[in-house]
Amino acid sequence: MMALAHLLPGGSLAGPTSFDLLVVGGGSAGLTAAKFAARFGKSVALIERERLGGDCTWTGCVPSKTLLASAERAHALRTAAEFGVAQPATVSVDMAAVKARIGRTIGQIYDADDSPEALRALGIETVSGAATLVDARRVSVSSGGGGTATVYEATKGVVLATGARPRPLDIRGIASVPHLTYEGIFSLDTHPDPDLTLTLTLSYEGIFSLDTLPERLTVVGGGPVGCELAQAFARLGSSVTLVAPRLLPGHEPEASDDLAAALRADGVALVAARAAAVEARAGGGHALTCSDGSVVEGTALLSAVGRVPVTEGLGLSALGVELSAATGGIAVDAKLRTTVKGVYAAGDCTGDQQYTHYAGFQGAIAARNILLPLSDQGVATSRVPGCVFTSPEVAKVGLTESEARAEGKAGGVAVAYRRMGQVDRAVTMGEASLGFLKVVYEPRSGAILGATVMGPSAGELISEISVAMAGKVKLPALASIMHAYPTVSIALQQLAAEVYYNQLEASMPLYNALSRLGL
């Protein structure tokens, strides 16, 4: 217990209150900012009011992908006969065991990367409590129990990295109907309090809140969270209905259509409408009325309608830190500076794209720009890759075809396209019926504007395209970069080769003339 005493609100152990850098928020952005500072020999205090690790560790990436892994195993057993493997008569899911595995996985990652002990070993001081900006260099930290506040000073600057929370489902009747968000599925049974971080370091019990599978789960929202959890629970054995006008808005329409087919194949019923109202049913169930007039009845309701930046309670308005009218997040410039000198913001609290890796990237850049000479750009909207970890995965980077055409690129817009049915590796894996590789590029220059990959290992392949875009490698040039066969990634080389061959074909009159000259 003494090893954790420094986590008590306001820091009950005697220690420094002045640091080179103060970081408010212990999620991906805040952790990376603090680790950057420590890596370069700067003193840093990381202030967190709930639990170190943030959404990703406790209620986002880590538990959801662990749940998806269990769902994938159940699906593999049910479909084993398709691969010539004896299929069990029944596939049963032990939710207590699933829950325990999620807790162990969270604990393993938390202990290694996010815990106070791991951070202290790096030279990072952790402080538990709610932070309020006193001015551009001072932060007051207090406990929720009315304890004495302690003021911490930053000699170089402050990074705000307070993340985001689930957007409330704003429909008629929702206040009287019990419902979950991703926080409710992956969380303790009690609300966070100032001592929660201390509690979690001692036990990971209660991480997963559903002890049994919902008999009939209604999911509202067709974004990544809604699609992933709908498929996961369907594969685990729940009867699932997903209500959304479109799946994965902002992605290529082919991805939306193929994912709809994948979810239906897993037994998910899709309602292409908006949720309009909900009322309680006897026994804890609900009846959800949709904009098309249909009614969906279920025993559990999951709201997955997006996330909103956490900005309240920080004293931003009093200090003059402005919010973005467009996103509601903390307004920053390209270098992640807020409207108050010395105060920076990074990650989901800015209202920018909500990815763990992007938040971590921004956290490092914010700390770098505060602590080191010169500065780097921390807003990288056009080259942030993302992946939805459904089966098949859907990954994208840069512009979609419609976005590129809307921008009216001077060099024009062209598309290179290849279905997974043309990818030998996908065929051998039995994953060729859905998915594709689509690259949007400028036909004159060959510059890649964006790409979408849907299929096995899509999240890995999109990183290769991201590297090509960052390095300004033209699409036709990828034809000469050898890939191993049979891999999914060789599809990129084959697609690029088609673009290169088309260029050669267009140049054949010139080549023929040169041949006649003996060149």
C-alpha positions in Angstrom: 0.0 0.0 0.0 2.8 2.4 0.8 4.1 2.0 -2.8 0.8 3.5 -3.9 0.4 6.2 -1.3 1.6 8.9 -3.7 -1.6 8.5 -5.6 -3.8 9.8 -2.8 -5.6 13.1 -3.7 -3.3 16.0 -3.7 -0.3 13.8 -3.0 -0.1 12.9 0.7 3.6 12.2 0.7 6.0 15.1 0.8 7.3 15.8 -2.7 7.9 18.4 -5.3 5.1 20.7 -6.5 7.2 22.4 -9.3 8.0 20.6 -12.5 9.1 21.4 -16.0 5.9 20.0 -17.4 2.4 19.4 -16.0 0.1 17.0 -17.9 -3.6 16.9 -17.1 -5.1 13.5 -18.1 -3.6 10.0 -17.9 -4.9 8.6 -21.2 -2.9 7.9 -24.4 -2.1 11.6 -25.0 -1.1 12.4 -21.5 0.9 9.2 -20.9 2.9 9.8 -24.1 3.5 13.5 -23.2 4.8 12.5 -19.8 6.9 9.7 -21.1 8.4 12.1 -23.7 9.3 14.6 -21.0 10.9 11.9 -18.8 12.8 10.4 -21.8 14.6 13.8 -22.3 15.4 14.3 -18.7 12.6 16.8 -17.8 10.7 16.7 -14.6 7.0 16.0 -15.1 3.8 15.4 -13.1 0.9 13.5 -14.6 -2.5 14.4 -13.0 -5.4 12.1 -13.4 -8.7 12.3 -11.6 -10.0 8.8 -12.4 -7.6 6.1 -13.5 -4.3 6.1 -15.4 -4.5 4.5 -18.8 -7.6 6.3 -19.9 -10.3 5.0 -22.2 -8.0 2.8 -24.3 -6.8 0.7 -21.4 -10.0 0.4 -19.4 -13.0 0.9 -21.6 -11.8 1.1 -25.2 -9.1 -0.6 -27.4 -7.8 -3.1 -24.9 -11.0 -4.6 -23.5 -13.0 -4.4 -26.8 -10.3 -6.1 -28.8 -10.0 -8.8 -26.1 -13.7 -9.3 -26.3 -13.5 -9.5 -30.1 -10.8 -12.2 -29.8 -13.2 -14.3 -27.8 -15.9 -13.7 -30.3 -13.6 -14.7 -33.1 -12.8 -18.0 -31.4 -16.5 -18.8 -31.0 -17.1 -18.0 -34.7 -14.2 -20.2 -35.7 -15.7 -23.1 -33.9 -19.1 -22.6 -35.4 -17.6 -22.5 -38.9 -14.9 -25.1 -38.5 -16.7 -27.6 -40.8 -16.2 -25.2 -43.8 -12.4 -25.9 -43.4 -12.7 -29.6 -43.1 -12.4 -29.6 -39.3 -14.9 -31.5 -37.1 -17.4 -29.0 -35.8 -18.6 -29.3 -32.2 -22.3 -30.0 -31.8 -22.8 -26.8 -29.7 -20.6 -23.8 -29.0 -21.2 -22.4 -25.5 -19.6 -19.2 -24.2 -18.6 -18.8 -20.6 -19.0 -15.1 -19.9 -17.4 -15.4 -16.5 -14.2 -16.7 -18.3 -14.5 -14.1 -21.0 -14.8 -11.4 -18.2 -11.8 -12.8 -16.4 -9.6 -12.8 -19.5 -10.5 -9.2 -20.2 -9.5 -8.3 -16.7 -6.2 -10.2 -17.0 -5.4 -8.5 -20.3 -6.2 -5.1 -19.0 -4.1 -5.8 -15.9 -1.1 -7.0 -17.9 -1.0 -3.9 -20.1 -1.8 -1.5 -17.2 0.9 -2.9 -15.0 3.5 -2.8 -17.7 2.8 0.6 -19.2 0.3 2.7 -17.3 0.6 2.0 -13.6 2.1 4.4 -11.1 4.9 2.0 -10.5 5.8 1.7 -14.2 5.6 5.5 -14.6 7.6 6.2 -11.5 10.3 3.9 -12.8 10.5 6.2 -15.8 10.8 9.3 -13.5 7.2 10.4 -13.8 5.4 11.7 -10.7 1.7 10.8 -10.7 -1.0 12.8 -8.8 -4.6 11.7 -8.3 -7.3 14.3 -8.2 -9.3 16.8 -10.2 -7.3 19.6 -11.9 -8.2 23.2 -12.4 -6.0 25.7 -14.2 -5.1 28.6 -11.9 -3.2 30.3 -14.6 -1.0 29.4 -17.6 1.7 27.9 -15.2 -0.2 26.6 -12.2 -2.7 23.8 -11.7 -4.7 23.2 -8.6 -5.4 19.6 -7.8 -8.2 18.6 -5.3 -9.9 15.4 -4.3 -13.6 14.8 -4.8 -14.0 14.3 -1.0 -13.3 17.9 -0.2 -9.6 17.4 0.7 -7.2 20.3 0.6 -6.1 21.3 -2.8 -2.5 21.4 -3.8 -1.1 23.8 -6.4 1.4 22.5 -8.8 3.6 24.7 -11.0 4.9 24.1 -14.5 8.1 26.1 -15.3 7.8 25.3 -19.0 4.2 24.6 -19.8 1.0 22.6 -19.4 -0.5 19.9 -21.6 -4.3 19.3 -21.4 -5.1 15.7 -22.4 -8.5 15.1 -20.8 -9.9 12.8 -23.5 -13.5 12.3 -24.4 -16.6 10.5 -23.1 -19.6 8.8 -24.7 -22.1 11.2 -26.4 -25.5 10.9 -24.7 -28.2 9.3 -26.7 -30.6 12.2 -27.1 -34.0 10.6 -27.9 -37.4 10.8 -26.2 -37.8 8.5 -23.2 -34.1 7.6 -22.8 -33.9 9.0 -19.2 -36.3 6.3 -18.0 -34.7 3.4 -19.8 -31.6 1.6 -18.4 -28.9 1.6 -21.1 -25.2 1.0 -21.6 -22.4 2.8 -23.3 -18.9 1.2 -24.0 -18.0 2.6 -20.6 -20.8 0.7 -19.0 -19.8 -2.6 -20.6 -16.2 -2.3 -19.7 -16.1 -0.7 -16.3 -16.4 -1.2 -12.6 -19.9 -1.5 -11.1 -19.3 1.8 -9.2 -18.7 5.2 -10.4 -15.0 6.5 -10.4 -14.0 8.3 -7.3 -10.7 10.0 -6.2 -9.4 6.7 -4.8 -10.4 4.6 -7.9 -6.9 4.4 -9.3 -5.7 3.0 -6.0 -8.5 0.4 -6.0 -7.7 -0.7 -9.5 -4.1 -1.3 -8.8 -5.1 -3.8 -6.2 -7.8 -5.7 -8.2 -9.0 -6.0 -11.8 -12.3 -7.6 -10.7 -15.5 -6.1 -12.2 -13.8 -4.8 -15.3 -16.5 -6.3 -17.6 -20.0 -5.4 -16.3 -22.0 -8.1 -18.1 -21.9 -11.4 -16.3 -24.3 -13.0 -18.8 -24.9 -12.5 -22.4 -27.8 -10.2 -23.2 -30.6 -12.3 -24.7 -31.6 -9.5 -27.2 -29.2 -6.6 -27.6 -30.1 -3.4 -29.4 -27.2 -1.3 -30.6 -27.8 2.4 -31.6 -25.0 3.7 -33.8 -23.2 2.5 -36.8 -19.7 3.8 -36.1 -16.7 1.7 -35.1 -17.8 1.0 -31.6 -21.4 0.1 -32.6 -20.2 -2.2 -35.4 -17.5 -3.9 -33.4 -19.7 -4.6 -30.3 -22.7 -5.7 -32.4 -20.6 -8.3 -34.2 -18.8 -9.4 -31.0 -22.0 -10.0 -29.1 -23.7 -11.7 -32.1 -20.8 -14.1 -32.4 -20.8 -14.8 -28.7 -24.5 -15.8 -28.9 -26.7 -12.7 -28.4 -29.6 -11.8 -30.7 -28.4 -8.4 -31.9 -30.2 -5.6 -33.8 -28.2 -2.5 -34.9 -30.0 0.7 -35.6 -28.2 3.3 -37.8 -28.9 5.1 -41.1 -25.6 3.9 -42.5 -22.6 1.8 -41.2 -19.3 3.6 -41.0 -20.3 7.0 -42.2 -17.2 8.8 -43.5 -15.8 5.6 -45.1 -16.1 4.5 -48.7 -19.7 3.3 -49.5 -18.3 -0.1 -50.6 -17.0 -0.6 -47.0 -20.5 0.2 -45.6 -22.2 -2.2 -48.0 -19.7 -5.0 -47.4 -19.7 -4.6 -43.6 -23.5 -4.7 -43.7 -23.3 -8.1 -45.5 -20.7 -9.3 -43.0 -22.9 -8.4 -40.0 -26.0 -9.9 -41.5 -24.0 -13.1 -42.1 -23.2 -13.2 -38.3 -26.9 -12.8 -37.6 -27.1 -9.1 -36.8 -30.4 -7.5 -37.9 -29.8 -4.1 -39.4 -32.4 -1.3 -39.3 -31.4 1.6 -41.7 -33.0 4.4 -39.6 -32.4 6.7 -36.7 -33.5 6.0 -33.2 -36.4 8.3 -32.4 -37.8 7.2 -29.0 -37.6 4.5 -26.4 -39.8 3.2 -23.6 -39.3 0.7 -20.9 -40.8 -2.8 -21.0 -41.6 -5.0 -18.0 -38.7 -7.0 -16.8 -36.1 -4.4 -17.7 -36.5 -4.6 -21.4 -37.2 -1.8 -23.9 -39.0 -0.9 -27.1 -37.1 1.4 -29.4 -39.0 3.3 -32.0 -37.1 4.1 -35.2 -37.5 7.0 -37.7 -38.9 4.6 -40.3 -41.7 3.6 -37.9 -40.3 0.2 -37.0 -40.0 -0.9 -33.3 -37.1 -2.9 -31.9 -37.6 -4.7 -28.6 -34.7 -6.0 -26.6 -33.4 -6.9 -23.2 -30.3 -4.6 -23.2 -29.7 -1.3 -25.0 -26.3 -0.1 -26.0 -25.7 3.5 -27.1 -22.8 4.0 -29.4 -23.5 7.4 -31.0 -20.0 8.9 -30.7 -17.9 10.7 -28.1 -17.6 14.3 -27.0 -14.5 16.1 -25.7 -14.1 16.5 -21.9 -13.5 20.1 -21.2 -15.6 21.0 -18.2 -14.2 21.7 -14.7 -10.8 22.8 -15.9 -11.3 26.5 -15.6 -10.7 27.1 -19.3 -13.2 29.9 -19.7 -11.8 31.9 -16.8 -8.3 31.6 -18.1 -9.3 32.4 -21.7 -8.7 29.0 -23.3 -11.2 28.9 -26.2 -13.2 25.9 -27.4 -13.8 25.1 -31.1 -17.3 26.0 -32.2 -17.2 23.1 -34.7 -16.2 20.3 -32.4 -16.7 21.5 -28.9 -13.1 20.5 -28.2 -10.2 22.7 -27.0 -9.2 24.9 -29.9 -5.5 24.4 -30.9 -3.3 25.6 -33.8 -1.2 23.3 -35.9 1.5 23.2 -33.2 -1.2 22.2 -30.6 -1.1 25.6 -28.8 -4.3 26.8 -27.2 -5.3 30.4 -27.1 -3.4 30.9 -23.9 0.4 31.0 -24.2 2.1 28.0 -22.5 -1.0 25.9 -22.4 -1.2 23.1 -25.1 -3.9 20.4 -25.7 -3.6 17.0 -27.3 -5.7 14.0 -28.2 -9.5 13.6 -28.0 -10.1 16.7 -25.9 -9.3 18.8 -29.0 -12.2 17.3 -30.9 -9.9 16.1 -33.7 -10.0 12.5 -34.9 -10.4 10.1 -32.0 -7.7 7.4 -32.3 -5.4 6.2 -29.5 -2.3 6.4 -31.8 -3.2 9.9 -32.9 -3.7 11.0 -29.3 -0.3 9.5 -28.4 1.3 11.2 -31.4 -0.1 14.6 -30.4 0.9 14.1 -26.8 4.5 13.6 -27.8 4.4 16.6 -30.1 2.8 18.9 -27.5 5.5 17.9 -25.0 8.3 18.3 -27.6 7.0 21.8 -28.6 6.9 22.9 -24.9 10.2 21.5 -23.8 12.6 21.6 -26.8 13.7 24.4 -29.2 11.9 24.9 -32.5 8.6 23.1 -33.0 6.8 20.4 -34.9 3.3 20.2 -36.4 0.9 18.2 -34.3 -2.2 18.2 -36.5 -2.0 15.6 -39.2 -5.6 15.2 -40.3 -5.0 14.0 -43.8 -2.6 11.2 -43.0 -4.0 9.7 -39.8 -4.7 6.0 -40.4 -7.6 4.3 -38.7 -8.9 0.7 -38.4 -12.3 -0.7 -37.4 -11.6 -4.2 -36.0 -14.7 -5.9 -37.3 -14.3 -9.1 -39.3 -13.3 -8.2 -42.0 -11.3 -5.3 -40.7 -11.9 -1.9 -42.4 -8.9 0.5 -42.5 -8.5 3.9 -44.1 -6.1 6.8 -44.4 -6.4 10.1 -46.2 -9.3 11.0 -48.5 -12.1 8.9 -49.7 -13.0 9.1 -53.4 -15.9 11.5 -52.8 -13.8 13.7 -50.6 -11.0 13.9 -53.1 -13.4 14.8 -55.9 -15.1 17.4 -53.8 -11.7 19.1 -53.2 -11.3 19.4 -57.0 -7.7 18.3 -57.2 -5.9 20.1 -60.0 -4.3 16.8 -61.1 -7.6 15.1 -61.2 -8.7 12.0 -59.3 -8.4 8.4 -60.3 -9.2 5.1 -58.4 -7.3 1.8 -58.4 -9.5 -1.0 -57.1 -9.1 -4.7 -56.3 -11.5 -7.1 -54.6 -10.4 -9.5 -52.0 -11.6 -12.3 -54.3 -8.6 -11.4 -56.5 -6.1 -11.8 -53.6 -4.8 -15.3 -53.3 -4.1 -15.1 -49.6 -7.6 -14.1 -48.8 -8.9 -16.9 -51.0 -6.8 -19.5 -49.1 -8.1 -18.1 -45.8 -11.7 -18.3 -46.8 -12.1 -14.5 -46.5 -12.4 -13.5 -50.1 -16.2 -13.0 -50.5 -16.1 -9.5 -48.9 -13.6 -6.7 -48.9 -11.4 -4.8 -51.3 -8.4 -2.5 -51.7 -9.1 0.9 -53.0 -6.5 3.6 -53.6 -7.4 7.2 -54.6 -4.7 9.0 -56.5 -3.8 11.8 -58.9 -3.4 10.3 -62.4 -0.9 12.9 -63.5 1.5 12.6 -60.7 0.6 9.3 -59.2 0.5 10.8 -55.8 -1.7 8.8 -53.3 -4.5 10.9 -51.9 -6.1 8.2 -49.7 -6.9 4.5 -49.4 -9.3 2.0 -47.9 -8.6 -1.6 -47.2 -11.2 -4.1 -46.1 -10.2 -7.6 -45.5 -7.8 -9.7 -43.4 -4.8 -7.7 -42.0 -6.3 -4.4 -43.2 -5.0 -2.6 -40.2 -1.5 -3.7 -41.0 -1.7 -3.0 -44.7 -3.0 0.6 -44.2 0.2 1.4 -42.3 2.3 0.6 -45.4 0.1 2.9 -47.4 0.5 5.6 -44.7 4.3 5.2 -45.0 4.1 5.6 -48.7 2.0 8.8 -48.4 4.3 10.3 -45.8 7.3 9.5 -47.9 5.6 10.8 -51.0 6.0 7.5 -52.8 3.9 7.5 -56.0 1.4 4.7 -56.5 3.1 3.4 -59.7 6.4 3.2 -57.8 4.9 0.6 -55.4 4.9 -1.8 -58.3 8.7 -2.1 -58.1 8.7 -2.8 -54.3 8.7 -6.5 -54.0 6.2 -8.1 -51.6 6.2 -11.7 -50.4 3.7 -14.1 -51.9 1.1 -15.2 -50.8 0.4 -12.2 -48.5 -2.5 -9.8 -48.4 -0.1 -6.9 -48.9 1.0 -8.2 -52.3 -2.3 -7.0 -53.5 -1.0 -3.5 -53.1 1.9 -4.3 -55.4 -0.4 -5.9 -57.9 -2.8 -3.0 -57.9 0.1 -0.6 -58.3 1.4 -2.7 -61.2 -1.9 -2.2 -63.1 -1.5 1.5 -62.7 2.1 1.4 -63.9 1.2 -0.8 -66.9 -1.5 1.6 -67.9 1.1 4.4 -67.9 3.4 2.3 -70.1 0.5 1.5 -72.4 -0.3 5.1 -72.8 3.4 5.8 -73.7 3.6 3.0 -76.3 3.6 5.4 -79.3 6.7 7.1 -77.9 8.3 3.8 -77.1 7.6 2.5 -80.7 9.1 5.7 -82.2 12.2 5.2 -80.0 12.4 1.6 -81.1 12.4 2.6 -84.7 15.3 4.9 -84.0 17.2 1.9 -82.5 17.1 3.3 -79.0 
